[in-house]
Amino acid sequence: MKALIRTAEDAGGTLPMLEAVEQVNAEQKRVLARKILKRFGKLSGRRIAVWGLAFKPNTDDVRRRPAAS
């Protein structure tokens, strides 16, 4: 997403739909953080692991998904 948005900007254009998707994706990280804080309160001295796997419907290929990195 970021690369496409940057390419459009470099060419003097914009991609409002992709920019909106990037904003939603960034907000999802904050949503998770708020949920963790609500559940556990103070996080000082704690270790938290988050596991996940991106799944693309109708395919068994997840090599290029963020969770596979």
PDB file of N, CA, C, O and CB in Angstrom:
ATOM      1  N   MET A   1       0.808  -1.173   0.000  1.00  0.00           N
ATOM      2  CA  MET A   1       0.000   0.000   0.000  1.00  0.00           C
ATOM      3  C   MET A   1       0.866   1.257   0.000  1.00  0.00           C
ATOM      4  O   MET A   1       0.692   2.165  -0.813  1.00  0.00           O
ATOM      5  CB  MET A   1      -0.927  -0.013   1.183  1.00  0.00           C
ATOM      6  N   LYS A   2       1.799   1.271   0.940  1.00  0.00           N
ATOM      7  CA  LYS A   2       2.626   2.473   1.073  1.00  0.00           C
ATOM      8  C   LYS A   2       3.410   2.752  -0.200  1.00  0.00           C
ATOM      9  O   LYS A   2       3.578   3.906  -0.593  1.00  0.00           O
ATOM     10  CB  LYS A   2       3.584   2.331   2.251  1.00  0.00           C
ATOM     11  N   ALA A   3       3.889   1.693  -0.840  1.00  0.00           N
ATOM     12  CA  ALA A   3       4.652   1.880  -2.074  1.00  0.00           C
ATOM     13  C   ALA A   3       3.767   2.441  -3.183  1.00  0.00           C
ATOM     14  O   ALA A   3       4.196   3.315  -3.936  1.00  0.00           O
ATOM     15  CB  ALA A   3       5.282   0.553  -2.522  1.00  0.00           C
ATOM     16  N   LEU A   4       2.548   1.951  -3.285  1.00  0.00           N
ATOM     17  CA  LEU A   4       1.635   2.472  -4.313  1.00  0.00           C
ATOM     18  C   LEU A   4       1.269   3.920  -4.042  1.00  0.00           C
ATOM     19  O   LEU A   4       1.226   4.740  -4.959  1.00  0.00           O
ATOM     20  CB  LEU A   4       0.365   1.621  -4.382  1.00  0.00           C
ATOM     21  N   ILE A   5       1.006   4.231  -2.781  1.00  0.00           N
ATOM     22  CA  ILE A   5       0.673   5.612  -2.414  1.00  0.00           C
ATOM     23  C   ILE A   5       1.845   6.529  -2.734  1.00  0.00           C
ATOM     24  O   ILE A   5       1.658   7.614  -3.284  1.00  0.00           O
ATOM     25  CB  ILE A   5       0.305   5.711  -0.911  1.00  0.00           C
ATOM     26  N   ARG A   6       3.043   6.096  -2.395  1.00  0.00           N
ATOM     27  CA  ARG A   6       4.243   6.903  -2.650  1.00  0.00           C
ATOM     28  C   ARG A   6       4.485   7.074  -4.146  1.00  0.00           C
ATOM     29  O   ARG A   6       4.863   8.159  -4.589  1.00  0.00           O
ATOM     30  CB  ARG A   6       5.471   6.258  -1.992  1.00  0.00           C
ATOM     31  N   THR A   7       4.275   6.029  -4.922  1.00  0.00           N
ATOM     32  CA  THR A   7       4.441   6.123  -6.380  1.00  0.00           C
ATOM     33  C   THR A   7       3.477   7.147  -6.960  1.00  0.00           C
ATOM     34  O   THR A   7       3.845   7.944  -7.823  1.00  0.00           O
ATOM     35  CB  THR A   7       4.219   4.748  -7.046  1.00  0.00           C
ATOM     36  N   ALA A   8       2.236   7.117  -6.478  1.00  0.00           N
ATOM     37  CA  ALA A   8       1.247   8.097  -6.950  1.00  0.00           C
ATOM     38  C   ALA A   8       1.672   9.511  -6.577  1.00  0.00           C
ATOM     39  O   ALA A   8       1.576  10.428  -7.393  1.00  0.00           O
ATOM     40  CB  ALA A   8      -0.147   7.791  -6.362  1.00  0.00           C
ATOM     41  N   GLU A   9       2.145   9.687  -5.339  1.00  0.00           N
ATOM     42  CA  GLU A   9       2.594  11.007  -4.900  1.00  0.00           C
ATOM     43  C   GLU A   9       3.772  11.489  -5.740  1.00  0.00           C
ATOM     44  O   GLU A   9       3.818  12.654  -6.136  1.00  0.00           O
ATOM     45  CB  GLU A   9       2.981  10.975  -3.417  1.00  0.00           C
ATOM     46  N   ASP A  10       4.722  10.602  -6.012  1.00  0.00           N
ATOM     47  CA  ASP A  10       5.884  10.963  -6.825  1.00  0.00           C
ATOM     48  C   ASP A  10       5.483  11.384  -8.235  1.00  0.00           C
ATOM     49  O   ASP A  10       6.162  12.188  -8.874  1.00  0.00           O
ATOM     50  CB  ASP A  10       6.857   9.797  -6.893  1.00  0.00           C
ATOM     51  N   ALA A  11       4.366  10.825  -8.709  1.00  0.00           N
ATOM     52  CA  ALA A  11       3.870  11.161 -10.046  1.00  0.00           C
ATOM     53  C   ALA A  11       2.926  12.369 -10.010  1.00  0.00           C
ATOM     54  O   ALA A  11       2.374  12.763 -11.037  1.00  0.00           O
ATOM     55  CB  ALA A  11       3.150   9.951 -10.661  1.00  0.00           C
ATOM     56  N   GLY A  12       2.744  12.957  -8.811  1.00  0.00           N
ATOM     57  CA  GLY A  12       1.894  14.135  -8.694  1.00  0.00           C
ATOM     58  C   GLY A  12       0.420  13.824  -8.490  1.00  0.00           C
ATOM     59  O   GLY A  12      -0.424  14.709  -8.625  1.00  0.00           O
ATOM     60  N   GLY A  13       0.102  12.581  -8.167  1.00  0.00           N
ATOM     61  CA  GLY A  13      -1.297  12.196  -7.979  1.00  0.00           C
ATOM     62  C   GLY A  13      -1.563  11.728  -6.569  1.00  0.00           C
ATOM     63  O   GLY A  13      -0.686  11.751  -5.705  1.00  0.00           O
ATOM     64  N   THR A  14      -2.790  11.304  -6.358  1.00  0.00           N
ATOM     65  CA  THR A  14      -3.172  10.749  -5.067  1.00  0.00           C
ATOM     66  C   THR A  14      -4.028   9.510  -5.298  1.00  0.00           C
ATOM     67  O   THR A  14      -4.627   9.334  -6.359  1.00  0.00           O
ATOM     68  CB  THR A  14      -3.934  11.799  -4.208  1.00  0.00           C
ATOM     69  N   LEU A  15      -4.069   8.669  -4.295  1.00  0.00           N
ATOM     70  CA  LEU A  15      -4.921   7.475  -4.314  1.00  0.00           C
ATOM     71  C   LEU A  15      -5.736   7.484  -3.020  1.00  0.00           C
ATOM     72  O   LEU A  15      -5.394   6.783  -2.068  1.00  0.00           O
ATOM     73  CB  LEU A  15      -4.065   6.139  -4.452  1.00  0.00           C
ATOM     74  N   PRO A  16      -6.799   8.264  -2.982  1.00  0.00           N
ATOM     75  CA  PRO A  16      -7.563   8.423  -1.740  1.00  0.00           C
ATOM     76  C   PRO A  16      -8.063   7.105  -1.137  1.00  0.00           C
ATOM     77  O   PRO A  16      -8.077   6.959   0.085  1.00  0.00           O
ATOM     78  CB  PRO A  16      -8.737   9.319  -1.994  1.00  0.00           C
ATOM     79  N   MET A  17      -8.461   6.169  -1.953  1.00  0.00           N
ATOM     80  CA  MET A  17      -8.964   4.900  -1.427  1.00  0.00           C
ATOM     81  C   MET A  17      -7.854   4.151  -0.690  1.00  0.00           C
ATOM     82  O   MET A  17      -8.073   3.636   0.406  1.00  0.00           O
ATOM     83  CB  MET A  17      -9.535   4.029  -2.566  1.00  0.00           C
ATOM     84  N   LEU A  18      -6.668   4.090  -1.287  1.00  0.00           N
ATOM     85  CA  LEU A  18      -5.562   3.394  -0.636  1.00  0.00           C
ATOM     86  C   LEU A  18      -5.099   4.139   0.607  1.00  0.00           C
ATOM     87  O   LEU A  18      -4.697   3.514   1.589  1.00  0.00           O
ATOM     88  CB  LEU A  18      -4.398   3.222  -1.605  1.00  0.00           C
ATOM     89  N   GLU A  19      -5.151   5.465   0.577  1.00  0.00           N
ATOM     90  CA  GLU A  19      -4.792   6.249   1.752  1.00  0.00           C
ATOM     91  C   GLU A  19      -5.767   5.957   2.893  1.00  0.00           C
ATOM     92  O   GLU A  19      -5.360   5.871   4.051  1.00  0.00           O
ATOM     93  CB  GLU A  19      -4.780   7.758   1.417  1.00  0.00           C
ATOM     94  N   ALA A  20      -7.051   5.807   2.570  1.00  0.00           N
ATOM     95  CA  ALA A  20      -8.052   5.477   3.581  1.00  0.00           C
ATOM     96  C   ALA A  20      -7.798   4.086   4.157  1.00  0.00           C
ATOM     97  O   ALA A  20      -7.945   3.879   5.361  1.00  0.00           O
ATOM     98  CB  ALA A  20      -9.466   5.556   2.985  1.00  0.00           C
ATOM     99  N   VAL A  21      -7.423   3.140   3.311  1.00  0.00           N
ATOM    100  CA  VAL A  21      -7.111   1.786   3.780  1.00  0.00           C
ATOM    101  C   VAL A  21      -5.920   1.831   4.730  1.00  0.00           C
ATOM    102  O   VAL A  21      -5.930   1.158   5.760  1.00  0.00           O
ATOM    103  CB  VAL A  21      -6.818   0.840   2.586  1.00  0.00           C
ATOM    104  N   GLU A  22      -4.909   2.601   4.404  1.00  0.00           N
ATOM    105  CA  GLU A  22      -3.736   2.735   5.276  1.00  0.00           C
ATOM    106  C   GLU A  22      -4.128   3.308   6.628  1.00  0.00           C
ATOM    107  O   GLU A  22      -3.625   2.865   7.660  1.00  0.00           O
ATOM    108  CB  GLU A  22      -2.673   3.623   4.617  1.00  0.00           C
ATOM    109  N   GLN A  23      -5.023   4.292   6.629  1.00  0.00           N
ATOM    110  CA  GLN A  23      -5.471   4.881   7.892  1.00  0.00           C
ATOM    111  C   GLN A  23      -6.228   3.863   8.739  1.00  0.00           C
ATOM    112  O   GLN A  23      -6.030   3.794   9.952  1.00  0.00           O
ATOM    113  CB  GLN A  23      -6.357   6.103   7.626  1.00  0.00           C
ATOM    114  N   VAL A  24      -7.091   3.077   8.107  1.00  0.00           N
ATOM    115  CA  VAL A  24      -7.842   2.046   8.831  1.00  0.00           C
ATOM    116  C   VAL A  24      -6.877   1.005   9.394  1.00  0.00           C
ATOM    117  O   VAL A  24      -7.025   0.590  10.544  1.00  0.00           O
ATOM    118  CB  VAL A  24      -8.892   1.369   7.902  1.00  0.00           C
ATOM    119  N   ASN A  25      -5.907   0.584   8.615  1.00  0.00           N
ATOM    120  CA  ASN A  25      -4.934  -0.404   9.082  1.00  0.00           C
ATOM    121  C   ASN A  25      -4.159   0.128  10.285  1.00  0.00           C
ATOM    122  O   ASN A  25      -3.920  -0.607  11.243  1.00  0.00           O
ATOM    123  CB  ASN A  25      -3.962  -0.783   7.949  1.00  0.00           C
ATOM    124  N   ALA A  26      -3.767   1.396  10.241  1.00  0.00           N
ATOM    125  CA  ALA A  26      -3.042   1.999  11.362  1.00  0.00           C
ATOM    126  C   ALA A  26      -3.932   2.057  12.601  1.00  0.00           C
ATOM    127  O   ALA A  26      -3.460   1.809  13.711  1.00  0.00           O
ATOM    128  CB  ALA A  26      -2.546   3.414  10.992  1.00  0.00           C
ATOM    129  N   GLU A  27      -5.193   2.377  12.429  1.00  0.00           N
ATOM    130  CA  GLU A  27      -6.127   2.453  13.558  1.00  0.00           C
ATOM    131  C   GLU A  27      -6.318   1.086  14.202  1.00  0.00           C
ATOM    132  O   GLU A  27      -6.500   1.001  15.417  1.00  0.00           O
ATOM    133  CB  GLU A  27      -7.483   3.011  13.098  1.00  0.00           C
ATOM    134  N   GLN A  28      -6.280   0.022  13.419  1.00  0.00           N
ATOM    135  CA  GLN A  28      -6.453  -1.322  13.974  1.00  0.00           C
ATOM    136  C   GLN A  28      -5.359  -1.644  14.991  1.00  0.00           C
ATOM    137  O   GLN A  28      -5.612  -2.348  15.968  1.00  0.00           O
ATOM    138  CB  GLN A  28      -6.452  -2.368  12.850  1.00  0.00           C
ATOM    139  N   LYS A  29      -4.160  -1.143  14.773  1.00  0.00           N
ATOM    140  CA  LYS A  29      -3.075  -1.353  15.747  1.00  0.00           C
ATOM    141  C   LYS A  29      -3.412  -0.651  17.056  1.00  0.00           C
ATOM    142  O   LYS A  29      -3.169  -1.193  18.135  1.00  0.00           O
ATOM    143  CB  LYS A  29      -1.719  -0.832  15.190  1.00  0.00           C
ATOM    144  N   ARG A  30      -3.971   0.554  16.965  1.00  0.00           N
ATOM    145  CA  ARG A  30      -4.354   1.289  18.172  1.00  0.00           C
ATOM    146  C   ARG A  30      -5.519   0.604  18.889  1.00  0.00           C
ATOM    147  O   ARG A  30      -5.574   0.596  20.118  1.00  0.00           O
ATOM    148  CB  ARG A  30      -4.731   2.739  17.819  1.00  0.00           C
ATOM    149  N   VAL A  31      -6.444   0.031  18.126  1.00  0.00           N
ATOM    150  CA  VAL A  31      -7.566  -0.698  18.725  1.00  0.00           C
ATOM    151  C   VAL A  31      -7.031  -1.862  19.556  1.00  0.00           C
ATOM    152  O   VAL A  31      -7.463  -2.068  20.690  1.00  0.00           O
ATOM    153  CB  VAL A  31      -8.546  -1.212  17.628  1.00  0.00           C
ATOM    154  N   LEU A  32      -6.099  -2.616  18.999  1.00  0.00           N
ATOM    155  CA  LEU A  32      -5.506  -3.738  19.719  1.00  0.00           C
ATOM    156  C   LEU A  32      -4.818  -3.252  20.993  1.00  0.00           C
ATOM    157  O   LEU A  32      -4.975  -3.855  22.055  1.00  0.00           O
ATOM    158  CB  LEU A  32      -4.503  -4.486  18.821  1.00  0.00           C
ATOM    159  N   ALA A  33      -4.064  -2.172  20.888  1.00  0.00           N
ATOM    160  CA  ALA A  33      -3.368  -1.641  22.064  1.00  0.00           C
ATOM    161  C   ALA A  33      -4.361  -1.232  23.148  1.00  0.00           C
ATOM    162  O   ALA A  33      -4.134  -1.503  24.327  1.00  0.00           O
ATOM    163  CB  ALA A  33      -2.492  -0.441  21.673  1.00  0.00           C
ATOM    164  N   ARG A  34      -5.454  -0.587  22.764  1.00  0.00           N
ATOM    165  CA  ARG A  34      -6.469  -0.188  23.753  1.00  0.00           C
ATOM    166  C   ARG A  34      -7.095  -1.411  24.423  1.00  0.00           C
ATOM    167  O   ARG A  34      -7.340  -1.399  25.629  1.00  0.00           O
ATOM    168  CB  ARG A  34      -7.566   0.664  23.084  1.00  0.00           C
ATOM    169  N   LYS A  35      -7.352  -2.456  23.654  1.00  0.00           N
ATOM    170  CA  LYS A  35      -7.933  -3.676  24.220  1.00  0.00           C
ATOM    171  C   LYS A  35      -6.975  -4.327  25.218  1.00  0.00           C
ATOM    172  O   LYS A  35      -7.396  -4.794  26.276  1.00  0.00           O
ATOM    173  CB  LYS A  35      -8.287  -4.670  23.101  1.00  0.00           C
ATOM    174  N   ILE A  36      -5.709  -4.356  24.881  1.00  0.00           N
ATOM    175  CA  ILE A  36      -4.708  -4.941  25.782  1.00  0.00           C
ATOM    176  C   ILE A  36      -4.629  -4.141  27.074  1.00  0.00           C
ATOM    177  O   ILE A  36      -4.611  -4.714  28.164  1.00  0.00           O
ATOM    178  CB  ILE A  36      -3.322  -4.994  25.101  1.00  0.00           C
ATOM    179  N   LEU A  37      -4.581  -2.817  26.954  1.00  0.00           N
ATOM    180  CA  LEU A  37      -4.515  -1.968  28.143  1.00  0.00           C
ATOM    181  C   LEU A  37      -5.766  -2.115  29.004  1.00  0.00           C
ATOM    182  O   LEU A  37      -5.675  -2.136  30.232  1.00  0.00           O
ATOM    183  CB  LEU A  37      -4.328  -0.506  27.740  1.00  0.00           C
ATOM    184  N   LYS A  38      -6.926  -2.215  28.371  1.00  0.00           N
ATOM    185  CA  LYS A  38      -8.170  -2.378  29.117  1.00  0.00           C
ATOM    186  C   LYS A  38      -8.173  -3.705  29.878  1.00  0.00           C
ATOM    187  O   LYS A  38      -8.623  -3.772  31.021  1.00  0.00           O
ATOM    188  CB  LYS A  38      -9.379  -2.305  28.168  1.00  0.00           C
ATOM    189  N   ARG A  39      -7.674  -4.742  29.244  1.00  0.00           N
ATOM    190  CA  ARG A  39      -7.683  -6.072  29.852  1.00  0.00           C
ATOM    191  C   ARG A  39      -6.642  -6.231  30.953  1.00  0.00           C
ATOM    192  O   ARG A  39      -6.930  -6.816  31.998  1.00  0.00           O
ATOM    193  CB  ARG A  39      -7.454  -7.116  28.794  1.00  0.00           C
ATOM    194  N   PHE A  40      -5.423  -5.712  30.727  1.00  0.00           N
ATOM    195  CA  PHE A  40      -4.320  -5.962  31.645  1.00  0.00           C
ATOM    196  C   PHE A  40      -3.910  -4.755  32.479  1.00  0.00           C
ATOM    197  O   PHE A  40      -3.153  -4.897  33.440  1.00  0.00           O
ATOM    198  CB  PHE A  40      -3.149  -6.441  30.880  1.00  0.00           C
ATOM    199  N   GLY A  41      -4.401  -3.567  32.121  1.00  0.00           N
ATOM    200  CA  GLY A  41      -3.999  -2.374  32.871  1.00  0.00           C
ATOM    201  C   GLY A  41      -2.544  -2.040  32.615  1.00  0.00           C
ATOM    202  O   GLY A  41      -2.096  -2.002  31.469  1.00  0.00           O
ATOM    203  N   LYS A  42      -1.813  -1.798  33.682  1.00  0.00           N
ATOM    204  CA  LYS A  42      -0.403  -1.436  33.562  1.00  0.00           C
ATOM    205  C   LYS A  42       0.394  -2.564  32.906  1.00  0.00           C
ATOM    206  O   LYS A  42       0.253  -3.728  33.279  1.00  0.00           O
ATOM    207  CB  LYS A  42       0.184  -1.105  34.942  1.00  0.00           C
ATOM    208  N   LEU A  43       1.223  -2.215  31.936  1.00  0.00           N
ATOM    209  CA  LEU A  43       1.971  -3.236  31.194  1.00  0.00           C
ATOM    210  C   LEU A  43       3.442  -3.314  31.602  1.00  0.00           C
ATOM    211  O   LEU A  43       4.177  -4.168  31.107  1.00  0.00           O
ATOM    212  CB  LEU A  43       1.878  -2.961  29.711  1.00  0.00           C
ATOM    213  N   SER A  44       3.866  -2.450  32.480  1.00  0.00           N
ATOM    214  CA  SER A  44       5.260  -2.441  32.906  1.00  0.00           C
ATOM    215  C   SER A  44       5.647  -3.807  33.475  1.00  0.00           C
ATOM    216  O   SER A  44       4.975  -4.334  34.361  1.00  0.00           O
ATOM    217  CB  SER A  44       5.501  -1.332  33.951  1.00  0.00           C
ATOM    218  N   GLY A  45       6.732  -4.366  32.955  1.00  0.00           N
ATOM    219  CA  GLY A  45       7.228  -5.650  33.421  1.00  0.00           C
ATOM    220  C   GLY A  45       6.545  -6.860  32.815  1.00  0.00           C
ATOM    221  O   GLY A  45       6.883  -7.994  33.154  1.00  0.00           O
ATOM    222  N   ARG A  46       5.605  -6.644  31.938  1.00  0.00           N
ATOM    223  CA  ARG A  46       4.892  -7.763  31.302  1.00  0.00           C
ATOM    224  C   ARG A  46       5.467  -8.032  29.916  1.00  0.00           C
ATOM    225  O   ARG A  46       6.038  -7.149  29.276  1.00  0.00           O
ATOM    226  CB  ARG A  46       3.371  -7.465  31.204  1.00  0.00           C
ATOM    227  N   ARG A  47       5.305  -9.248  29.482  1.00  0.00           N
ATOM    228  CA  ARG A  47       5.642  -9.613  28.105  1.00  0.00           C
ATOM    229  C   ARG A  47       4.361 -10.076  27.437  1.00  0.00           C
ATOM    230  O   ARG A  47       3.613 -10.880  27.992  1.00  0.00           O
ATOM    231  CB  ARG A  47       6.754 -10.730  28.048  1.00  0.00           C
ATOM    232  N   ILE A  48       4.118  -9.567  26.255  1.00  0.00           N
ATOM    233  CA  ILE A  48       2.910  -9.935  25.522  1.00  0.00           C
ATOM    234  C   ILE A  48       3.321 -10.396  24.139  1.00  0.00           C
ATOM    235  O   ILE A  48       4.064  -9.710  23.437  1.00  0.00           O
ATOM    236  CB  ILE A  48       1.901  -8.746  25.440  1.00  0.00           C
ATOM    237  N   ALA A  49       2.837 -11.553  23.757  1.00  0.00           N
ATOM    238  CA  ALA A  49       3.100 -12.084  22.418  1.00  0.00           C
ATOM    239  C   ALA A  49       1.792 -12.045  21.632  1.00  0.00           C
ATOM    240  O   ALA A  49       0.719 -12.325  22.165  1.00  0.00           O
ATOM    241  CB  ALA A  49       3.683 -13.548  22.481  1.00  0.00           C
ATOM    242  N   VAL A  50       1.907 -11.694  20.366  1.00  0.00           N
ATOM    243  CA  VAL A  50       0.743 -11.667  19.495  1.00  0.00           C
ATOM    244  C   VAL A  50       1.068 -12.515  18.279  1.00  0.00           C
ATOM    245  O   VAL A  50       2.007 -12.233  17.534  1.00  0.00           O
ATOM    246  CB  VAL A  50       0.355 -10.202  19.087  1.00  0.00           C
ATOM    247  N   TRP A  51       0.284 -13.546  18.096  1.00  0.00           N
ATOM    248  CA  TRP A  51       0.458 -14.393  16.928  1.00  0.00           C
ATOM    249  C   TRP A  51      -0.699 -14.167  15.977  1.00  0.00           C
ATOM    250  O   TRP A  51      -1.829 -13.920  16.400  1.00  0.00           O
ATOM    251  CB  TRP A  51       0.558 -15.881  17.326  1.00  0.00           C
ATOM    252  N   GLY A  52      -0.409 -14.253  14.691  1.00  0.00           N
ATOM    253  CA  GLY A  52      -1.474 -14.101  13.722  1.00  0.00           C
ATOM    254  C   GLY A  52      -1.047 -14.660  12.381  1.00  0.00           C
ATOM    255  O   GLY A  52       0.134 -14.910  12.140  1.00  0.00           O
ATOM    256  N   LEU A  53      -2.003 -14.848  11.533  1.00  0.00           N
ATOM    257  CA  LEU A  53      -1.736 -15.334  10.191  1.00  0.00           C
ATOM    258  C   LEU A  53      -2.725 -14.672   9.254  1.00  0.00           C
ATOM    259  O   LEU A  53      -3.936 -14.722   9.469  1.00  0.00           O
ATOM    260  CB  LEU A  53      -1.832 -16.887  10.113  1.00  0.00           C
ATOM    261  N   ALA A  54      -2.201 -14.058   8.222  1.00  0.00           N
ATOM    262  CA  ALA A  54      -3.082 -13.446   7.220  1.00  0.00           C
ATOM    263  C   ALA A  54      -3.576 -14.556   6.292  1.00  0.00           C
ATOM    264  O   ALA A  54      -2.801 -15.423   5.889  1.00  0.00           O
ATOM    265  CB  ALA A  54      -2.336 -12.312   6.406  1.00  0.00           C
ATOM    266  N   PHE A  55      -4.822 -14.528   5.967  1.00  0.00           N
ATOM    267  CA  PHE A  55      -5.384 -15.545   5.080  1.00  0.00           C
ATOM    268  C   PHE A  55      -6.059 -14.865   3.911  1.00  0.00           C
ATOM    269  O   PHE A  55      -6.894 -13.980   4.095  1.00  0.00           O
ATOM    270  CB  PHE A  55      -6.382 -16.456   5.830  1.00  0.00           C
ATOM    271  N   LYS A  56      -5.706 -15.270   2.731  1.00  0.00           N
ATOM    272  CA  LYS A  56      -6.311 -14.755   1.513  1.00  0.00           C
ATOM    273  C   LYS A  56      -7.272 -15.821   1.007  1.00  0.00           C
ATOM    274  O   LYS A  56      -6.843 -16.918   0.649  1.00  0.00           O
ATOM    275  CB  LYS A  56      -5.227 -14.390   0.431  1.00  0.00           C
ATOM    276  N   PRO A  57      -8.566 -15.515   0.971  1.00  0.00           N
ATOM    277  CA  PRO A  57      -9.548 -16.519   0.534  1.00  0.00           C
ATOM    278  C   PRO A  57      -9.225 -17.106  -0.841  1.00  0.00           C
ATOM    279  O   PRO A  57      -8.692 -16.423  -1.716  1.00  0.00           O
ATOM    280  CB  PRO A  57     -10.936 -15.903   0.505  1.00  0.00           C
ATOM    281  N   ASN A  58      -9.552 -18.363  -1.008  1.00  0.00           N
ATOM    282  CA  ASN A  58      -9.395 -19.087  -2.273  1.00  0.00           C
ATOM    283  C   ASN A  58      -7.946 -19.282  -2.690  1.00  0.00           C
ATOM    284  O   ASN A  58      -7.654 -19.441  -3.875  1.00  0.00           O
ATOM    285  CB  ASN A  58     -10.123 -18.363  -3.361  1.00  0.00           C
ATOM    286  N   THR A  59      -7.040 -19.269  -1.723  1.00  0.00           N
ATOM    287  CA  THR A  59      -5.637 -19.530  -2.013  1.00  0.00           C
ATOM    288  C   THR A  59      -4.977 -20.162  -0.793  1.00  0.00           C
ATOM    289  O   THR A  59      -5.396 -19.919   0.339  1.00  0.00           O
ATOM    290  CB  THR A  59      -4.903 -18.227  -2.421  1.00  0.00           C
ATOM    291  N   ASP A  60      -3.961 -20.961  -1.017  1.00  0.00           N
ATOM    292  CA  ASP A  60      -3.217 -21.519   0.102  1.00  0.00           C
ATOM    293  C   ASP A  60      -1.833 -20.890   0.203  1.00  0.00           C
ATOM    294  O   ASP A  60      -0.971 -21.400   0.919  1.00  0.00           O
ATOM    295  CB  ASP A  60      -3.100 -23.037  -0.040  1.00  0.00           C
ATOM    296  N   ASP A  61      -1.616 -19.796  -0.502  1.00  0.00           N
ATOM    297  CA  ASP A  61      -0.317 -19.132  -0.550  1.00  0.00           C
ATOM    298  C   ASP A  61      -0.311 -17.918   0.377  1.00  0.00           C
ATOM    299  O   ASP A  61      -1.006 -16.935   0.122  1.00  0.00           O
ATOM    300  CB  ASP A  61       0.025 -18.709  -1.995  1.00  0.00           C
ATOM    301  N   VAL A  62       0.473 -17.987   1.450  1.00  0.00           N
ATOM    302  CA  VAL A  62       0.580 -16.857   2.379  1.00  0.00           C
ATOM    303  C   VAL A  62       2.014 -16.318   2.432  1.00  0.00           C
ATOM    304  O   VAL A  62       2.370 -15.593   3.361  1.00  0.00           O
ATOM    305  CB  VAL A  62       0.122 -17.279   3.789  1.00  0.00           C
ATOM    306  N   ARG A  63       2.826 -16.665   1.449  1.00  0.00           N
ATOM    307  CA  ARG A  63       4.237 -16.269   1.475  1.00  0.00           C
ATOM    308  C   ARG A  63       4.446 -14.768   1.534  1.00  0.00           C
ATOM    309  O   ARG A  63       5.400 -14.322   2.172  1.00  0.00           O
ATOM    310  CB  ARG A  63       4.935 -16.810   0.273  1.00  0.00           C
ATOM    311  N   ARG A  64       3.621 -13.988   0.917  1.00  0.00           N
ATOM    312  CA  ARG A  64       3.834 -12.543   0.867  1.00  0.00           C
ATOM    313  C   ARG A  64       2.909 -11.778   1.806  1.00  0.00           C
ATOM    314  O   ARG A  64       2.777 -10.561   1.676  1.00  0.00           O
ATOM    315  CB  ARG A  64       3.643 -12.046  -0.544  1.00  0.00           C
ATOM    316  N   ARG A  65       2.288 -12.438   2.716  1.00  0.00           N
ATOM    317  CA  ARG A  65       1.406 -11.795   3.693  1.00  0.00           C
ATOM    318  C   ARG A  65       2.269 -11.250   4.826  1.00  0.00           C
ATOM    319  O   ARG A  65       3.319 -11.823   5.118  1.00  0.00           O
ATOM    320  CB  ARG A  65       0.324 -12.797   4.240  1.00  0.00           C
ATOM    321  N   PRO A  66       1.857 -10.162   5.470  1.00  0.00           N
ATOM    322  CA  PRO A  66       2.656  -9.585   6.566  1.00  0.00           C
ATOM    323  C   PRO A  66       2.979 -10.582   7.683  1.00  0.00           C
ATOM    324  O   PRO A  66       4.067 -10.526   8.257  1.00  0.00           O
ATOM    325  CB  PRO A  66       1.924  -8.404   7.157  1.00  0.00           C
ATOM    326  N   ALA A  67       2.065 -11.480   7.995  1.00  0.00           N
ATOM    327  CA  ALA A  67       2.298 -12.421   9.072  1.00  0.00           C
ATOM    328  C   ALA A  67       3.361 -13.458   8.708  1.00  0.00           C
ATOM    329  O   ALA A  67       3.920 -14.106   9.593  1.00  0.00           O
ATOM    330  CB  ALA A  67       1.005 -13.111   9.440  1.00  0.00           C
ATOM    331  N   ALA A  68       3.640 -13.618   7.428  1.00  0.00           N
ATOM    332  CA  ALA A  68       4.626 -14.601   6.998  1.00  0.00           C
ATOM    333  C   ALA A  68       6.041 -14.038   7.015  1.00  0.00           C
ATOM    334  O   ALA A  68       7.006 -14.765   6.776  1.00  0.00           O
ATOM    335  CB  ALA A  68       4.290 -15.098   5.610  1.00  0.00           C
ATOM    336  N   SER A  69       6.162 -12.764   7.293  1.00  0.00           N
ATOM    337  CA  SER A  69       7.480 -12.112   7.286  1.00  0.00           C
ATOM    338  C   SER A  69       8.221 -12.337   8.576  1.00  0.00           C
ATOM    339  O   SER A  69       9.343 -11.857   8.736  1.00  0.00           O
ATOM    340  CB  SER A  69       7.339 -10.626   7.040  1.00  0.00           C
TER     341      SER A  69
END
